[in-house]
Amino acid sequence: MASNPNEEFALSSSVKGERIYLNARIIASILHIPHTGRYVFEHKKWPEVEGFHPNQILSILYPNDPNVHPNMALTTNRLSVDHRLLHHLIVYQILPTGGGYAKLSRMQVFLMWCILSKIEFCFPLLMLKTMVREFSQNKSVLPFGSILTKVFQHFHIRLEGEIATKLKKEDTYNKSTLNRMGWKKQAGIWTYCPKVDQGPRIAIEEQEENPPWEAQGEAAPAQPQAQSSSSTTDYDRMMAPNVPSFNSCVLEVV
C-alpha cells in the first residue's frame, strides 16, 4: 500500500502468470479519459472538500423538503427522474459497489454534486480505490468488470479460450431503462409508477439503517428466502455487470 499521501497509489495483479500494474495514469491511458481533477474517497462520513456543503446538494435533490440536514435519511424514492437516473448511473457505472439503490450513500451524493456542479473529478483514482475497498470486504463484487478486456489487451494477456460476452441491452441507458426502473411518461411528464408488488419491498429497504453497499462486510442473520417477484430487485440483477472469471488472479496494493 502507498506509504504516504504523496506516493502514487497503484495496484499490482497477476493474471495467467502475467503481471499487471495499474495507476491512475495507466487507467486513463487505457480508457482515453483524463486523470486530473479533485479526488476524495469516503466510506461513511461526508467528504470534506472546499466549496462542498451537504445542505447545498441536498436542497437540490430534495427541493420539497424544507428541513434538509446532513444527517437526514437519503432515499431515492423522493428524487426526480433526472436525479434518480443519475444515481443509478453512479451505483452501477461510476461507483459500482453492489447492493440496491433505494438509498444513497454520502459518497454517492458527493459525486452527484460534482456532476451537477460540473466539478472535475479524478475518476481513474476513484476506480483504483473502489477496487481496493471491494477486495478487502468479506462479501464483495468485482467493480468495473466491463473494462477488464481492455486492461488485459493493454498488458498483452492471452485471451484465447475465453468466452466473449456481448454488451447487454440493459447496459445501454435510454427510454427503456427508465421504464424498467418504474418511470412512465404520461402527458409529457415522467411519473414514477412502481408495480403493485414493489411497494412493500421498497418500504423495507427504506427502514434499513445502512444501504447494502455500506454494510462493511458484516454478516447478516440468515433469513428464509421468499419467492422472487417482479420488483427493483429484478432490475438490480438485470443491470449488474456480467463479468467473466479468471483463474490465478491475485490483487496487491503497492
N, C-alpha and C positions, 0 to 999 in steps of 0.2 A: 504494500500500500504506500501511497505517497507519504513521505516522512514529514513534509512541511507544506504550507499552503502555496509556496512559490514553486514547488516542484511539479512538473507536468503530470497530470493524472492520466493513467493509461491502463489497459487490460492486456493480459497475455493469455493465450489459449492454445491448445493443441488439438488439431482435427486430422484424423487419418495419418498421424505421425508428422504432420507439418505444423510448424509454429506460426501463430498469428499474433501480431502486435497491433493494438488499436489505441489511438489517442484522438482527440478532437479534430486535429488537422487531417489525419488519415481518413476518418469517417466523412468529414466534409468533402475531401477529395473524391472518395468513392461515390458519394451521393450527389456531388455537384451542388452543395449548399454552403452558405457562409459558416464560419466558426467564430464569429465575433458577437458582441453584444453582452447584455447583462447575464449573470448567472447566479442562481441561488437554488438550493435543493433542501427542502424541509419535509419531515415526515408528519409531524403533529402540529407544531406551532405556526403562527403566521410568519411568512418571510419578512425579514427586516431589510427593506430596500428604500433608498432615498426617493421620495415622491410617491410612495405607495402607502395608503392607509385603507384598511379593510372596509371602513364605512363608505368610502368613496365608491368602490366597485359594488358593494352590497346594495347601495341605493340605486344603482343601475340595474342590477339583477332582480331586485325586489322593489320596484317603484311604488307599489301599492301598500308597502309596509312602512308606517311612519316611525317605527321603533327599531330600525336596524342597528345591530351592535356586533362586535367581533365574536361574541360567544353564542350567537343565535343559531338555531337549527338551520343547516344548509341543505334544503331539499330541492329536487329538480322539478317536482310537480307544480311549482309556482313560477317556473321560468317561462319566458316567452318562447315561441317556436324557434326563433333565431338563436337564443341563448342555450336552449336545450340541445339543439343540433350541434352548436359549438362545443358544449360539454361532452356530448357523445364522441365527437372527433378527438377530443383530448383524452378521454378514457380509453379509446380503442386504438388511436394512432399516435398521438403525441406523448402521452404518459401512460402506456398500457401496463397496468399492474394487476389486472384480473379483477374479479368481482363484478357487481352490478353497477347501476348508475342512478339509483333512486336518491342518493345523497352525493354531495360534493365534498371533497377534501379541501383544506385550506390552500394546499399547493395548486390544486386544480383551479380554484378561484383566482389565485395569483396569475396563473397562465392566461386565464380569460381576460384579466386586466391588461396584461401585456399585449394580447392580440387586439383587444378593443381600443386600447390606447396607442397602438402602433409602436410599442416599445420593443426594440430589437432584443432577442433572447438567444443565448448560445445553445442551440438545440443539440449539436453533437455531444457537448459535455453533459447535457441532461440525459442523453441516451446512455452514456457510459455509467453515470451514477445510478440510473434506473436498473441497468443490468446487474451492477454490483449488489444493490439492495435486494433484488429478487433472488440472486444467487445465495444470499445469506439467510433467506427465510426458510422455515421448516416446510411450509406449503407455498410453492411459488409457481409462477408461469414463466414462459420464455418470452420476454418482450422483444419487439422488433424482429420477429421471425421472418417477416417478409423481405428483409434486407440481407438475409444470410447468403443467398446465391451470389449477390454482387460482392459480398465480402470474400467468399470462397474463391470467386473468379479473380479477384484482385490479388490474392495470395497464391494463385495457381494450385488450388486444391482440386484433385481429380474428382470429378462428379460422375464418372462412368458407373452405371448400375443403379444410380439414384433415380427415384421415380419423380418426374416433374409434376407439379401441381399448378393448374391454371388459376388465374385470378378469378375468384368467385364474384358473381354479380352483386352480392351483398357488400363487397368491398368497395363498390363504387357508390358515391353519395349523390342521390338525385331525388326526384319526387317520390319514387318507390320507397326510398329509405324512410322518409317522413311517414308514409302510410304504414310501414311496418312498425314504426315507433308509436302508432296510435293517433297520428295527426291527420285530419281530413280538411280539405279546402272546401269551405262552404260559403257561398256568396262572395267569393274572392278573398275570404279571410281564413287563415289556418287555425283550426279549432282542435283542441285535444279531446279525442273521443276514445277513451280506453274501453276495451272489451268488458263484457259483463263480469267475467270470472277474473278480471285483472285487478279489480279494486281491493279485495281482501289481502292479496299478496303485497300490494303497494303499501297498504296500511301497516302491515307487519314490518316491512323494511323501514318505514319512517319512524317506527318506535325503537329501532336498534340504536344503541349508543354510538357505535362506530360503523362506518361502511366497511364492506369486506376487504377493501384494499388497504385499510389501516389496522387490520387485525394483528399485525406484527407476528404472525405465525402461531398465535395462541390456539390451543386445541379447543374445539367446540364440543359440547356434550353430544353424544350420539342421539339422533332423533329418527323416528320411523320415517321412511321415505313415502311421500304421498305420490299419487299418480300424477304425471306431468300434465299440465293443462296449457292451453294457448295463452301466453302471457309475455311480459317483457323478459322473463327467464328464457323463453324460447328464442327471443330476439338476441339476448346476450350470447347464447350458444351459437346462433346463426352468424353473428357478427365477429365472433372470436377468430383470431388468425389460425389458419391451418398450417402448422409448422412440421416439416419432416424431422425425424430424429436421426442423429448421427452417433455412431459408436466412438468411444475413445475421445470424448470431448472434455477437456479439463479447463477450468477458468481460474486464472490467478489475477490478483490486483498488484500492479507493480508501481 
